[in-house]
Amino acid sequence: MTRWMILALLMFAGCASPQPLRESQQSPYLEQVSKEIDLGIIATLRVIEGIVVVNGKAADTGTPLREGDVVKTGLESRALIIYQDDTELAIPPDTEIIVRSKTG
């Protein structure tokens, strides 16, 4: 078999040129990381107890945080900001902070 015949068979079988993954084959983890990078997400919120507000709206554990977001805890509330490198920042009761990146 000649080299060209082998190449033609491989191309016909789909082996010679890699095809992009179909959406069903893509990793959900990579998709989430890509979305976080695109949206400027630098941390997530973990509500320990009470009511926590981000940018004037009630927030739950898992709320994504971007630079400049305002996080406010109530009188009997506590929360954690968890950065992408797993560093945690504790927010005590009755506190308002502005989220900043760790590097800037």
N, C-alpha and C positions, 0 to 999 in steps of 0.2 A: 504494500500500500504506500502510495506516495505521501509526502508531507502535506501537500495541498488537500488530498482526500481526507487525511486524518483531521486537519483543521476544519474542513467543511463538515465532517461528521460531528466534531465537537461543537461547532457553531449551531448546527441543526439541533443538537441535543441540549443546547443552552449552557454548555460548559465553558465555552471560550470567552464569552463576555459576561461579566457579572451583572446581574439585573438588580435594581434596587429592591429592597424588601417591600413587600406589600404591607399595608397598614396593619393587617392582622398578625404579621410576623415581627413587628417592631416591639421593642422592649418598653413596657409601661414605665419602668424606672427612668430610662433615658428620655422618654417623652416628658416626664415630670420635671427632670433636671433642666431640660431644654426650655420648658415653660417658665421655670423659676428664673433662669438667666435672662430670658427675653423680657420678663416683667419686672426685673430689678428686685426680686425678693431676696432679702439678706438674712431673714430670721423668721421664726414662727413663734406664736404665742402659746403658752400653756397656762390655763386658768387653774389655780390651786383651789381657791374658794371665793365665793361672792360674785359680784358683778364687775366685769372689766369692760371698758369701752375703748375702741380704737377709732380715732377720727370722728368721734361723736356717735358711733354706732356700737351697740352691744356686740361683744366678741366672744367666741368660744375657743376652746383648745384647738390648735391647728390653724388658726387664722394666720395667713401670711403677712409678714411685715416688710415694709420698704423704708428706705431712708426718708426721714422727715415725718413719718407717721407719729401721731400723738397717742400714747397709751395712758389711760387713767384708771386707777383702782379706787373702789369705794371705801367707806369707813371700815368695813369688815371684809375686805377683799385682798387677795394676794395673787401674784402671777409670776411667771418666768418668761423671759425672752430667751429663746434658744437660737443661737447663731448657727450657721451652716457647718462650722467646725466643732459643734456640740458645746461651745462655751455657753454658760448660763448666766443671766443677769436677773437677780431677784428684785421684784418690785413690791415694796411693802404697802400696807393699807394707806389710803388717802394720799396717793402720790400721782403726779402727772409727769411723764417724761417724753422727750422727743427721741425717736429711734435714730441712731447714727451708726454708720458702718464702723467696724473695729479699726480699719486702716486709715480712715479719714477724719 
